[in-house]
Amino acid sequence: MGYRNLREAIRDLEASNQLIRISQSIDPNIEAGAIQRRVYQVGGPALLFSNLKGCAFPAVGNLFGTLERTRYLFRDTLKHVEALVQLKLEPKSMIKNPSALFSAPSAAFHLLPKKQKTGPILHSQTSLSKLPQIKSWPDDGGAFITLPQVYSESTLKPGIHSSNLGMYRVQISGNDYAPDLEAGLHYQIHRGIGIHHREALELNKPFRVNIFVGGPPSMTVAAVMPLPEGMPELAFAGLLAGHRIPMVQPFGLLPMPAEADFVICGTIDPQHQKPEGPFGDHLGYYSLAHDFPLVKVERIYHRPDAIWPFTTVGRPPQEDTSFGAFIHELTGELIPEVLPGIKGVHAVDAAGVHPLLLAVGSERYTPYNDLTEPQEILTQANAILGQGQLSLAKYLLIVAENDNPQLDIHDIPAFFQHLLERIDWRRDLHFQTRTTIDTLDYSGHGLNQGSKVVMAAVGAKRRELPHKLPENLKLPRGYKSPQLAMPGILLLEGPQCKEYRPGQDRDLERLAKKYRADDPINQFPLILIVDDSEFCSKQLNNWLWVCFTRSNPAADIYGIEAVVSAKHWGCEGSLIIDARRKPQHAPPLIDIPEIEKRVDQLGAKGGPLHGII
C-alpha cells in the first residue's frame, strides 16, 4: 500500500501514461525548468529527464503537476487520512460508520517511523557539484534544490517527537559559497526550524540538519503540510504513505529515510550567515539576495538508482498550486474546528497565496439585532490572522455566511461582488500598520515588514455595481486608459512611480482630492492604479496578481474624501489602491525567448512533447 520510494511512483505513472521520458540532452541551466513550466501550464504529464548535461543523475519534474495526478499518487491511503480527520472532527461519526473504525487504528500505526540498521540511501556518497545544477531563472544566484525536505531536531529535546521537516529552499552553488562545502538555507518567518535555530543560538552551539531529496512522495507533501505544533511531519508522511517510514541513523548524524534518493548531512552555525539568492520565486518576482543561514556540508548520501525531483516556481499558478489544492482537500474540514465560526478560508493562488485571503465567517451571537455592521466576523478575522501561515496575509476580505449561505468562496468574482455591494469604506477597514508579511514580498517597508488590512462586510446590499465605464469620466493629468476589471472595480493607468512616498504619494493624493463623494467615479467602490490597465483587464488573474503583490495596505491605500475619526481611517467615496511598480520592488520574472524556442522544438512533430505543448 503506497509507494516505498520515488522510483516505484515513477514506474506506476509511466505505466499509466502519466509520465514521459525525455532522452534528449537537456541543459539544467534554465532549459529544464522552462520545459517543466510549459508542460505544467497545459496540464501535461510528469517528466523524466534521463540526460541532463553535466550530470550522471536523472531528474523528474512536474510530478505533482495536476491535482488529479497528486490524488492518484495517494489513492490507496486517502481514505485512512480522511478517517483520522473525521475522528478528530466528530468521534460520533464512527458510531454511524463503524467500518471506519477498522481502518483508523492501522492508519494510526503508520504514524510511527521504523528504525532499521541500513537501507539503500547508505549505498553511495557524492558531492554538491555532482548533483543536478538546476537553475530555473536567468538571474538566479546559482543552482537550487527546489523540492528539499529539511529535517532538524530540538537541541534541548532531541528525537523525532521534537523534529521539524520543512520545505525550505537550498542553494547549492554560486554566490560566495565554498564549492562542495557550503549551501545556503532560506527559511521564512513562522517556520518550525526557526525554533531549533533559536535554541541553538541561546546555547551558542551549531545544530545538525539533514536535507532529504526524493524518497516516498508522501515525504514531499509532509514537508509542506501546515501541521499543528507537536505533530512530527514524519508521522504524517507515514500516514499518507500507508506504511511506517523506515529510518536509518549513521553514528553521529541525524536520522534519514532509508528509501530517500539523496541526503545532505551538515550543521548550521546559528550565528553565521551568507547572502543567499536571488531566486525566481512563487510571487512572480525575484526574491533578492539576503543573509540567510549556512549549511556546512559533511556528507552526501545517495541510493544506487537515485532520481532527482525538482520543480520551478514563478508567477502563479505553478506546480506548487497542486500542493495547495491537495492540502486544502485534506485539511479544509478542520478549519471550523480550529477557527470557530469560520466556514471557509481561501488563500488566493493567483495573488501569490499569502497576499490575499478570502474568508466566510458567521454572525452568531446577537440574533436579536439586525445584521447591519460587522461584529463577530471581526473577532474571527483576528483569529485567522493569528493562525500559522495565515498570519502572513496582507489583505483579508471577510463576509458573513448569514447574508448568502450559497456564496462559493472559490468563486472570486462572486465573492468580490458580494463584498463590494455591502462594504462601507467609512467603517469596514481595519489596519495593522506595522507587522510581519511574507519574506518573499517586497511591497512592504523592509524584509518581513509591512502592513495588513481587514475588509469586513455584512448586511443588505448598499449599492449596485456598474458594468461599464461612465461616458463622462474625467481624469486628472497623468491618469489615462480607464478599464473595467470587473463590475465595481475600475482600473486606471497612473504616472510612473519614480520616488516612493508611503501614504503620501503626491500623484495619488492629487487623484483622491480631485473628486467629491457625489462624483460619478464613486459608482466604482474600488479603483486600482496600475502601470498597464489593458494587461490587468485582460483576465481576472492579471489584476489579482498586480493589485495584491504590488501594494502594501497601510502605505498604498488612499480614498476619496478620506476621514480619520478616533484613529480610525475611512473614506466617503471610492477606495483607491496604488498597485504600481515601486522603486524598491523586486524585478518580475521574464522568460528567455531563445530558451522558449528550444522548448517549442521539443513540441514539434517527432519531439517528445509533440501533442502536449
GIPEHU-V632948 format. One record per backbone hydrogen bond with DSSP energy under -1.0 kcal/mol. CO is the residue of the C=O (numbers start at 1). NH is the residue of the N-H. Records with the same first field share a line. If there is no record, write none. Layout:
CO = NH, NH
This chain:
5 = 9
6 = 10
7 = 11
8 = 12
9 = 13
10 = 14
11 = 15
12 = 16
13 = 18
14 = 17
18 = 46
20 = 48
22 = 50
26 = 53
27 = 32
28 = 30, 135
29 = 31
30 = 34
31 = 35
32 = 36
33 = 37
34 = 38
35 = 39
36 = 40
37 = 41
39 = 44
40 = 43
46 = 20
47 = 61
48 = 22
49 = 59
51 = 26
52 = 55
58 = 308
59 = 49
60 = 310
61 = 47
62 = 65
66 = 70
67 = 71
68 = 72
69 = 73
72 = 75
74 = 77, 78
77 = 81
78 = 82
79 = 83
80 = 84
81 = 85
82 = 86
83 = 87
84 = 88
85 = 89
86 = 90
90 = 93
91 = 94
92 = 96
93 = 97
97 = 100
98 = 101
99 = 102
100 = 104
103 = 107
104 = 108
105 = 109
108 = 111
109 = 112
114 = 247
119 = 122
120 = 123
124 = 302
127 = 130
128 = 131
132 = 134
134 = 144
135 = 30
137 = 140
143 = 172
145 = 170
149 = 212
150 = 166
151 = 210
152 = 164
159 = 162
160 = 163
164 = 152
166 = 150, 168
169 = 186
170 = 145
171 = 184
174 = 177
178 = 181, 182
181 = 297
183 = 295
184 = 171
191 = 194
192 = 195
193 = 197
194 = 198
195 = 199
196 = 200
197 = 201
198 = 202
199 = 203
200 = 204, 205
207 = 268
209 = 266
210 = 151
211 = 264
212 = 149
213 = 261, 262
216 = 219
217 = 221
218 = 222
219 = 223
221 = 224
223 = 167
225 = 227
228 = 231
232 = 236
233 = 237
234 = 238
235 = 239
236 = 240
237 = 241
238 = 242, 243
245 = 114
246 = 258
247 = 116
248 = 256
250 = 253
256 = 248
257 = 260
258 = 121
261 = 303
262 = 213
263 = 301
264 = 211
265 = 298, 299
266 = 209
267 = 296
268 = 207
269 = 272
274 = 292
276 = 290
278 = 141
279 = 287
281 = 284
284 = 589
285 = 281
287 = 279
290 = 276
292 = 274
293 = 185
295 = 183
296 = 267
299 = 265
300 = 126
301 = 263
302 = 124
303 = 306
308 = 60
318 = 321
319 = 322
320 = 324
321 = 325
322 = 326
323 = 327
324 = 328
325 = 329
326 = 330
327 = 331
328 = 332
331 = 334
332 = 335
334 = 338
335 = 339
339 = 342
344 = 360
346 = 358
348 = 353
349 = 352
352 = 354
355 = 395
356 = 348
357 = 397
358 = 346
359 = 399
360 = 343, 344
361 = 401
366 = 369
370 = 372
375 = 378
376 = 380
377 = 381
378 = 382
379 = 383
380 = 384
381 = 385
384 = 387
387 = 390
388 = 391
389 = 392
390 = 393
394 = 453
395 = 357
396 = 455
397 = 359
398 = 457
399 = 361
400 = 403
401 = 404
404 = 407
408 = 411
410 = 412
411 = 415
412 = 416
413 = 417
414 = 418
415 = 419
416 = 420
417 = 421
419 = 422, 423
421 = 462, 463
424 = 427, 428
428 = 456
430 = 454
432 = 452
435 = 450
438 = 441
446 = 449
448 = 437
449 = 446
450 = 435
452 = 432
453 = 396
454 = 430
455 = 398
466 = 488
476 = 479
480 = 493
483 = 491
486 = 489
488 = 526
489 = 485
490 = 528
491 = 483
492 = 530
493 = 480
496 = 498
501 = 504
505 = 509
506 = 510
507 = 511
508 = 512
509 = 513
516 = 519
519 = 522
520 = 523
521 = 524
525 = 575
526 = 490
527 = 577
528 = 492
529 = 579
530 = 494
532 = 536
533 = 537
539 = 543
540 = 544
541 = 545
542 = 546
543 = 547
544 = 548
545 = 549
546 = 550
552 = 555, 556
553 = 557
555 = 503
556 = 578
558 = 576
560 = 573
561 = 572
563 = 570
565 = 568
568 = 565
570 = 563
574 = 560
575 = 527
576 = 558
577 = 529, 579
582 = 585
587 = 286
592 = 596
593 = 597
594 = 598
595 = 599
596 = 600
597 = 601
598 = 602
602 = 609
604 = 607
607 = 610
609 = 612, 613
